Amino acid sequence: MPKISAVIVTLNEEQHLEQCLRSLVGIVDEIVVVDSSLTNKTKEIALQYNARLIQHKFEGYIEQKNWATEQATYDYVLLLNANEQLSDTLKASIAEVKQNWTHDGYTFNRLTNYCGRWMRYTSWRPSRTLRLYNRRMGQWAATPPTML
């Protein structure tokens, strides 16, 4: 059974981080929090959940995710944003995948909250996103926006 490292990239996320970390308990084998500020209680919250906290200067969204993923102990990575949390259904699915990992990566249906409203009946639903993957099989990539 593969071990999974949860990787969370943060910047002043004390208001969201605890809910995210709480949803990972019993699901992942390691939690790595990479923070680019440490000006609030992010450190204290991360340590309450036995997360490994690493400070790293923010050099760009994609660069930060790739750097943070490299810090994980295990090749199987669950990459989350600090304002995301796993539902009970998703926890059960991840536990099932751990028993029988068959793909390079797994996408999740993401429920988006926009301006305080859950987007359940728009083109944003379902929003499928790759979050659980074997880091040996690729890395995050994107073209940065350009100014006109």
Buried (B, 14 or more C-beta within 10 A) or exposed (E): EEEBBBBBBBBBBBEBBBEBBEBBEEBBBBBBBBBBEBEBBBBEBBEEBEBBBBEBEBEEEBEBBBBBBEBBEBBBBBBBBBBBBBEEEBBEBBEEBBEEBEEEBBBBEBBEEEEEEEBEEEEEEEBEEEBBBBBEEEEBEEEEEEEE
